[in-house]
Amino acid sequence: MCHGASALAILQRPTHGHHTKRSRGSLPTQKKPGRYWDDGIMFVQASDETMHQFFEQANARTEGIKFTYEICRDQATFLDLAIFKGNRFQATGHLDVKMYRQPTETFQYLYRNSCHPQTAFGGLVKGEMRSICRNCSNPKDRDQQIQLFHEKLRARGYTQKELTTARRPIVTQPRPLLLEEKNREKKKTSPPPLVMTTTFNPRIKGLTKALRKHWKTIMNDPECKEIFTTNGPMVAYKRPKNLGDTLISSKLRPK
């Protein structure tokens, strides 16, 4: 790496550790368990020697925290992103990103015939599709990742029709709109939702529709009207026992 060239330096440090306190003239002592920042990335213009000196000084500051790093010239991997110098870098100086998958990725997506609510399958497809569109700055890379995603889902029992239906409203949105952070501020005046929790059973269909249809009958009762809200319940499903839960207990029982 030459002086003045754009460099990508990836930082890593332990996920678990201890916060320390230092008294004058003594080594750090353990204070309490905690979590440390695990991964990071730096965009700098410096030589290899400068970066090596930087991390030598960083590693010498605290005994319990040691940094490992990698210096890249043209492409770096950070979490699920591959950051690289694409065609627009020479003209605008902007880096490109695309989806990065581990070489050991096995694409173990949820089987379409598994015991889950229908909304779980739609949420899986839309969530992954939205992630692909956010993580790919080049439309060509985006389309390749979507095609790969479709192939893996088709092998798990999903139909092309439901994949196309889920893809259309997401791909047509501009990428800057997908990158915007949603406002998650809760209204203080709104009451908490009324949640009905039940174990999921694929043979029970239309539960939410039936509850909303007959909710007026419940609200006509004076006592129920004081207990329940007028908006109606929101149905939440618990996962039923699977074969693994039946064969193996996750709880330690005393002898």
N, C-alpha and C positions, 0 to 999 in steps of 0.2 A: 504494500500500500504506500502510495506516495503522499507527500505533504500536499494539502489542498484537495485531495480526492475525497469524495463522499464515502464514508465508512459506516457499516452497521455493526455495532457491538452488542451482543446478547449477554445479559447478565442473568445469573441464577444464584439463588442462595437457599438455605434449608427451609423446608416448610414448617418444621417444628423446632422449638428451641426454648430458651429461657431469657426473660428480660433480666438484665444485670444492673447492678449498681456498683460504683467504684469509689472507694475511699482513697484518700491521698496516700500514695506510696504502697498500695496493696493491689492484688489481682482482683478482677471482677468476681463478685459473689452472686450466686443464684438468688433471685428475688421471687419470681413466680413463673409458672409455665405460661407460654404464649405461642402465638403463631407469627411467622415472619412472611414477608412478601416473597413469593416463590420465583417468579420470572419477571424479567424486564427487558427493555430494548432501548438502545441509545443511537441517535443519528448524529454523527460527529464528523468533522474534517480534521484529521490528525494522522500521524504516522504510526506504524506498528510499535515503534519504540516508546512513543508517548503513551499509547494505550497500555502497554505492559507496565510502565512505571505507575500509571494511574491505579491499576488493579493491585500492584504490589503494595502501594501505600494504603489502599482500602483494606486489604487483607491483614495488614499489620496493625490496624487500629484496635480490633477486638479479637480476643482469642477464640471465642465461641462462634464467630461468623466468618465464613470463608466464601469468597466469590469464585465461581468458575465462569469463564467467558469464551466467546468465539468471535473472531473478527471476520467479517465478510465484505467482499468488494461489490459484488453484483446482485447477490440474492441471499436472503436470510429467512429462516423459519421461526415464527413466533406463535406459539399456541396452535390455532387452526388456520393460520395465515402463512402464505408464502409471499414475502415482500421482495420485489425485484425492480431493476431498472428496465422498463419496457421501452416501446418506441417513442413515447411522449417525453421520456426523461431528457433527451438531448435538446428538445425544443422548449419545454416548459419547466424542467427540473422536478416534475412530479413523479413519485414512485407509483408503481402499479401493485395491486394485490390480487391474489386468487386463493381459492380454497386449497388447503393443504391436508392431506390424509396420510396417516402413518403407513409404512409399508406392510405392517401386520394387520391392517384394517380388514375385518371379515364381514362388515355390513350386516350385522345381526339385528335387522329391523324387526319390529313386531309382526308376527304372522297375522294375515288378514282373518283367519278363522279362529283366532285365539279368543278367550273369554274376556272381552273388554267392551265397554260401551262404544257405540258407533262414533261418538264425538272424539274418542281417543285416536282413532285411525285418521280422521280428518285433521286433528291437531298435530299429529306426527308429520303428515305430508306438508301441511302449510308451514309449520315451524321450520322444518329442514329446508323447504323451498325458499323461505324468507332469509334464512341464514346464507344460503348459496348466493342469492342475489345481492346481499350486503357485502359478502366477502370477495366478490369478483368484480373488479373495476372494468374488465374487458368483456363485452358481450359474447365474444367467441368462447372465452374460458367459462363464462356462466352457462352457456348452452351445452358445453361438453359435460359440465358437472351435473346439470339437470338431466341430461340423457343417461349418464351413469346412474344417477339416483333412480330414474324410472326403471332401468333394467334390473336393478337390485330389488326394487319393490315388486315388479312383475314376477320375479322368481319367488317372492314370498306370498303370492296369491292376490295382489292388488290388480284391479282392472285398469285398462288404459283410459276408460271414460272418466273414472273418478280422479285419476291423476291429472288428466287434461283440465277437468273442472276446477281442481284446486290450484293448478298452475296459472290459469288465465288471469285472475285478479291480482296476482302478485307480480308476475313478469311485466304486466302493463304499467305498473307504478314506476315513476322515476326513482333511480337509486338514491338521490339525496333525500327523498321523502322517506325511504326505508331506513336511512341512517339517522333520522331525527329521533331524539330521545322523547319518549312519551311522558306526558305530564301525569304522574301517579298520585297527585295530591288528593286526599280524601276529603269529601265535604263533611264538616263537623256536624252539620244539621241533619244529615241523612241517618236514619236509624240502622242498626246492624241488620243484615238480611236474615230471614227465617230459613234455616237449613234443615231439610229432612234427610237424614243419613240412613242408608239401607245397604245391605249386601247385594252386589250386582248379580243378576241372573238373566241370561240371554233369553229365557222364555217369557220374562215379564217385559212387555213392550207398551209404550204409550203411557208410562206412569206419570210423567210430568204433565202431559196433555190432559189426562183424566183428573189430576188434582186441580188444575186451573179451571177445568170445566165445571167442577162441583164446588169450587171454593166459595162461591156466593152462598151456597147452602150452609156452610160452616159459619160464615160471617153473619148470617141471620140470627144465630144463637147469641143472646146477650153475653153469656159468660165467655164464649170463644172469641167474641169481638174484642173483649178487654185483654185477652191473652195474646192473640195472634195479630200480626200486622195485616193491613189491607192489601198489600202488594202480592200476596201469595207466596208459597214456599219455593225454595230452590233445592232441587234434588241433588244429593251428593252420594256417590257410590263408594262402598268399601270393597277392597279386593277379596274375592272368595278364596278359600283354601285351594291350593294347587297340589299336584302330586308330591312335590318336594316337602310341603308343609305336613302332609299326611305321613310320609315315610320318615322324615327327620325332624326332630324338635329343635328349635333354635334356643330354647330356654334350658338353662342348667338346673337340674333338679337335685336336691340334696339326697344323699344315699341313705 
